[in-house]
Amino acid sequence: MTGHDQRDGTGSADETGRPVEADGIAVRNTVTGVVSGVAVQAHTITGGVHHHSAAPQRPVPRQLPAAPAAFVGREAELAELTAALNRSPDASGTVVISALAGTGGIGKTWLVLHWAHAHLDRFPDGQLFVDLRGFSPAGQPMETPAAVRGFLDGLDIDPTRIPTDLHAQAALYRSLVAGRRMLIVLDNAAAADQITPLLPGDPSCMVLVTSRRRLTSLIANHGAHSLRLDVLADVEARDLLTTRIGHGRVAAEPDAVSDLLAYCGKFPLALAIVAGRACSAPRMPLAALAAELRDEATRLDVFDNDDPAASLPAVLSWSVRALTPEQREVFGLLGIAPGPDIGLSAAASLTALPLARARRVLGGLEEASLLDHDGHGRWRMHDLVRAYATAVAHELDKQVREAALRRVLDFYTHTAHAADRLLRPHRDSIRLDPPAPGTHPQLPSDAATALAWFDTEYPTLLAAQHSAITQAWHSTTWQLAWTLDSFRARRGHVHDRLAAWRAALDAAVHLPDPTVHICAHRLLGLAHADLDHHEEATGHLDQSLALADSQHDLLQQAHIHQVLALAWGRRGDDQRALAHATRAMHLYRDLGAPVWEAEALSAASWHAARLGDYGTARAHCQAALIFHRRHHNSDFEAATLDSLGWIEHHTGHHAQAIDHYRQALGMFRDIGNNYQVAITLNNLGHPHLALGHTEQARAVWLEALRLYQNQGRHDEAAQVQRQLDDLDPRDDGDQPPPAAESAK
């Protein structure tokens, strides 16, 4: 060797082990034993040229595991990683760190490895990879010293030269990667403090971190770019199955494939497990596999496997194992809570926690990627995570589960009752038992807030009644049907209304109050009448009236006659309908109930108009309007304006009819009564057509058609479609206004 080395004492190394050039000497690193450079001494050179041997190459680690096979989709996420790579380091020399978070099995590692292998050319000095075992069968995360030592071994450091102190090891590691274009992958991290010692100090490196936790401190303290992974898009999920199972099998059983995609919920690990099952049994029909997944109660078992890494329950269990006892209990209780999502007050009621504490625990579950927050006060679990949460819940004491379910159902019942009172303040009130201790009912401030709450919570309220039915909690089943009835009437949820009152009638049989049974028959009859189930409607109403007569309950008799007027009117017997409306009006008058008397008067005016007695009908409407306005009964004020529109149209005053209909329409829109909006729009088209306003008629009928279709009112939709098809000026298809549609 013609160059000098460290052995002659003319060179030195700093405390990190990096070589120091001295007097033009080629210096050998005392820690690694690697010559770091060659120099010519700065003295007089005599004779021939001195040739120095080239320094040995520093090791280039290639620690990445193999790229995942058949990777599909994630184009947006891949583009984000590439954009981070292309982003020039700022003046402070910040290391580019991308932190990928998401539920276990969502595909974080697959994504990182796929991207890394596609960009190997950008990291010519090597790639370091470590599985930090934050969530794994091992139970305990990898200790940071072991991870640092693994990187030093990957950089080919002489073991005898590695310092014993962790800080010194980390400093040596940072020195060795400084100035090198390297990719460092920190996979499956448990927490930010596990990662920090493994971060390089030089912006020449890029770091990719995956974790089931959000690692907010890594983002805040180190400027990491956060990338949250969710389930696959529809087309990506289908592509994944197709790529792994094969185009032929997918094309041969499209219905079964659709079922598999739905049962897997676009969850990558679930899809991979299903694909593995299909590939291992090439003769098994995909429909048979889909049949195994059909039952929600046993679906999670199908995703289990002896190999923990290929078992969805095992993968999720590693996340739950890292929770605190309080978080674990709340996670389980969320699994049995009704509905697809939950708000803070409902969650606090479910768990019997104060609101602030409940928010904190939910935030912890969100941080652990077991719960998603939509930014608007709603938390949601993926269906498969929820299935696992349900399994966790069944590890809790049965009394704990039942008490939690009772509290959350009390929350929904009491809040819905308060909201219903704002929507229909003149409606009969029902008495509720006090909510269970630990329940936090909400009190909406006004009718608009109440309607918005119902809109948000409606899917959950449907599930709440189902839970009450399953638990045989008969009072709650009936009370939820009652408290949701005004909302359902306004929004046109006619089929749900029918199902709810069928369940409520079944529950009423077990309740001692006869009024409950009377109301259930009456409101079930109303629900049937709305759907033109004529025999069923009058059958239940007759039973209701017989029960009310036997109890000598005049108020219930009046309510039933009011609904009978609607039912017979829908059957086309306006004479009989008028008789019932008139009987209701007299009963209300005798009872001293002017608000309800005015409602019955509006109903009577409609049926009188249908019978051609326009003068009487107009007079009744005008008298009823005075009462409705005095008592701020917006529903029936709008209904009566609709009746006046019908009367004016049929007496040839089409412009006045349009004016009344528009007033009614505005009021129905303001109170969110989409059911009646559709009727009034349909009616409004007829005077428009009578005046030759064809396009205005077409516009209102098109809107009515959409509403009817959305509400599942197929007969009405078909009628409007016929009107649109020929725009026949005849107006004998007008529909009744809502005057008699009240459910007291």
Buried (B, 14 or more C-beta within 10 A) or exposed (E): EEBBBBEEEBBEBEEBBBBEBBEBBBBBBBBBBBBBEBBEBEEEEEEEEEEBEEBEEBBBBEBBEEBBEEBBBBEEBBEBBBEBBEEEEEEEEEBBBBBBBBBBBBBBBBBBBBBBBBBBEEBEBBBBBBBBBBBBEEEEBBEBBEBBBBBBEBBBBEEEBBBEEBEBBBBBBBBBBBEBBBBBBBBBBBBBEBBBBBBBBBBBBBBBBBBBBBBBBBBEEBEBBBBEBBBBBEEBBBBBBBBBBBEEBBEEBEEBBEBBBBBBBBBBBBBBBBBBBBEEEEEEBBEEBBEBBEEEEEBBBBBEBEEBEBBBBBBBBBBBEBBEEBBBBBBBBBBBBBBBBBBBBBBBBBBBBEEEBBBEBBBBBBBBBBBBBEEEEBBBBBBBBBBBBBBBBEEBEEEBBEBBBBBBBBBBBBBBBBBBBBBBEBBBEBEBEEBBEBBBBBEBEEBBBBBBBBEBBBEBBBBBBBBBBEBEBBBBBBBBBBBBBBBBBBBBBBBBBBBBBBBBBBBBEEBEEBBBBBBBBBBBBBBBBBBBBBEBBBBBBBBBBEBBBEBEBBBBBBBBBBBBBBBBBBBEBBEBBBBBBBBBBBBBBEBEBBBBBBBBBBBBBBBBBBBEBBEBBBBBBEBBBEBBBEBEBBBBBBBBBBBBBBBBBBBEBBEBBBBBBBBBBEBBBEBBBBBBBBBBBBBBBBBBBBBEBEEBBBBBBBBBBBBBBEBBBEEBBEBBBEBBEEBEEEBEBBBBBBBBBBBB
